[in-house]
Amino acid sequence: MNNFFVVIFATVTGYLNTAVAADNVQEASIEILKGSGSIQGLRVAYKPWLAHLADIAFVGRASIYLEASLNLWRHDKPTLYDNNIALAFSPVIRKEFTTLIDYPVSWELGIGISVLSERQFGGKDLGSYFQFEDRLGLVLHLDDSKHLALRYIHYSNGGFSNNNPGMDFLNLAYSWQF
């Protein structure tokens, strides 16, 4: 498992060094989260850096951005550890692959790290305050500066603890560049 993370880190670092151009663009987003059962949340994210990458094998031209987020989770049953806050940082790769009624559509993939305010949430012992934040999403580009995204986000401690039930969320996001 450790070799996997070394390979991912080396690959991302190598691609960052071959970035064609870093845009002086920042992006913010407001997002709604829906987890299993009665879990819901709000996510606010900030993307301070975007770069367009040179051709990547099997992918072609893509972009990468860094994202910091604040996640507020709530479970509607108060006896099941009802609130949690997650701070996360993730590098994300995005690639345009088609259009939908003349609007570009991209896929995105990211693996980051997060820290939780509570180790127990939603009736689960998450095993650790530290979690990986994995995501897979589709992004609809409304114009050059506004986007809608639908994402699947998974939180897990990666097996660093015996308890690792994970948390899954569907995410609907609206973002704008400035």
N, C-alpha and C positions, 0 to 999 in steps of 0.2 A: 504494500500500500504506500509506503514512504517513497519508493521508486516512482510510482505514478505521479506524486506531487512534485518530485524533482523534475520529471520530464515536462509536466505542465508548466512549471515555473521557468525552466530553461527555454521552452518553446515561446511562451509569451514574452519573455525578456528579449529573445532573439528577434521576434517580430517587432517589438517596440523600437529596437535599434535600427530597423529597416523602414520605419515609418516614412511615408512620402512627405506628409505635411501635417503638422498639428494645427488645428483650427483654433482661433481665439474666440471660441464659442462656449458659453455655459448653458446649462439646461436645468430646469427644475420640474418636478412633477408632483401631482397629488394623486393618490391611488387608494382604491377600495379593495380590501382583502376579504375573502370568504374562505374559512377553514372548515374542517369536518365538524359535524354536529352544530352546536350553537356558537362556534367561534367565528368572530368577525374582527375586522381591524381597519386601521387607517395607516397609510404609509406616506411619508413625505421624503422625497429624494432630491439630491443635488448632484449634478454631473459637472465637475469643474474642468474636464479635459476630454478632448475628442481628437483622434488622429486617424487619418486614412492610411491604410497599410498597403504595401506593395503586394503583388500577387502572392497568394498563399496556395500551396499545393492542394488540389481538389476543391478549392473554394473560390479562387480568383481574388479580385479586389474586394476588400472588406474594410470596416472601420472598427475601432476599439474605443471604448470610453471607460472612465473610472466613475464609480457612483458611491456616494455616502448616503445612508438612509436612516431614518428614525421610524420604527414600526411600533404602533400601539395596538395591542391585541386585547380583546375582551371576550370572556366566556360568560354567557347569559345565566349560567347556574352558579350562584355565588359560593356554593360549597365546594366547587371544583377549581380552586385557585383562579379567581376570576380576572385578573389583570396581569399583563406582562408588557415590558418594553424591550425592544431589541434595537441595538445600534449595529449597523452593518456597513461593510466596505467591500465592493466587488469590482473587478475588471470584467467587462462584458464585450464580446465580439458581436458585431451586427453586420448582416449581409443582405442587400436588396436582391430579391429573387424573382419577383413578378409584379404585375400591376393589377389593381382591382378598380374597374371603372375609372381608368386614367390616374389613379392614385398609386404611387409606389408602395410595395409591401416588402418588409424585411423580416428575416428570422433573427433571433438573438439567443446567445448562449453565454452563461456566466457562472463562475464558481467563486464565492467570496467567503468572508469570515464575519461572524456576528457575536455579540455578547448580549446575554439576556439579563434582565433585572431579577427574574425569578427562575429557579431551576425546575420548579413544579408548576405546571399550567395545564388547564383543560382536563384535569383528572389524571395527568401523566407525570411521571418523574422523567424529565428529559435527560437526566444523567450528568449534565454539565451545564455550566453557565455559558460555555463557549460552543458555538455551533457553526457548521458550514452552511452557507446560503447558496443553493443551486437554483438556477433558473433556466427556463426555456420559454421563449415568447415569440409572438407575432406582432409586428408594428406596422400600422397604417400611417403613412406620411400624408397629413392633410395639406400641408404646404411645406416650404423649406424650414419653417420654425415651429410648427405644431404637429404633434403626433398623438395617436391613440394606440394603446398596447393592451394585449391580452396575454397574461403570463401564468405559467405554473411555477410556483416557488416551493422548494422543499428545504426544510431545516433539519439537520442531523448532526450529531457530534462525531460522525465518521467512525464509530466503534471505539473511541477513546475511553468510553465508559461501558460497563456491563449493561446499563440501561440506555437504550438508544431507540425509542419508539418513533422518533421523527415527528415532524409537523408538516402538513401539506396545505397550500393555499392556492386559490385562483385569485388573480389580481387583474383589475381593470384600471388602467392608468391614462391620465391626460398630461402631456408634457409640453413645455414651450421653451424655446431658446431665447437668450438675450445676450 
